[in-house]
Amino acid sequence: MNKKITIAGLGWLGKALATRLHLMGYTVKGSVTDAEKAKDLTRSNIAAYPVIIAETGVSGLVETLLADTDVLLIMIPPGLRKNTGANYALKMAHFLHLIERSEVKKVILISSTSVYDDAQGKVTEKDAPQPDTNAAKQLYDVEQIFFNTPAFETTVVRFGGLFGGSRNPVKFLAGRKGLTNGDAPVNMIHRDDCIGILTAIIKQNAFGHIINAVSPSHPTKKEYYTKQAIELGLEPPEYSQEESLSFKQIDSITVDSVLNYEFTVHL
């Protein structure tokens, strides 16, 4: 029984997952990058340790973090969207070496559907990603080095666009004009389903898999974001008319065949 869970990255999703696992009877600990945040979380019954994963190496209480762990979930933000030139692959290679030297034998690596090119069309886990940006290539490289290490067994979870709680991407699109690809399908997943899928992996000991974690419903961007804006009382975004359509639609075989998981939030 995998009862001792460690979450590297107690952020928007990691903290919510830790709370759910704690309520389910698991022993949970995790990492943050700030010592004060660690103290605050520990006071909230989530044992947290300051750990910083950088291009120069890993610092902080990393040995304490990895010790006595049945399953390690890695939710380290890549930091690749800000065009800072960050080397996510190098940072994760440093962390990988430390995990390999620990007694951790089960890992869940959180990745993203952005490893698929925006023009790959309909894809499932059987389709090889064709990353064409530096960020996507780094994500895919990290997936490969973790999935193929013999030191532990890894399941890679590729989440679609995340939403839930106060987090809704339409807030960044409301009122914008001339947006493109309005007829392309959305690939989204609610935080509740993220947590449901991750707990299912742990409970079922489902390791050694690649999982596309995306809601099976795919309304168009125009339909979805217009509806979301209206529900939140925001000005809907406007999309330009286009003759050609470039898109990707992320579907999953593994969520059903391996986990037998049913989504609770539909788009």
Summary of the structure (lengths in Angstrom):
residues: 267
radius of gyration: 18.8
end to end distance: 34.1
largest distance: 56.5
contacts: 828
relative contact order: 0.14
helix: 34%
strand: 24%
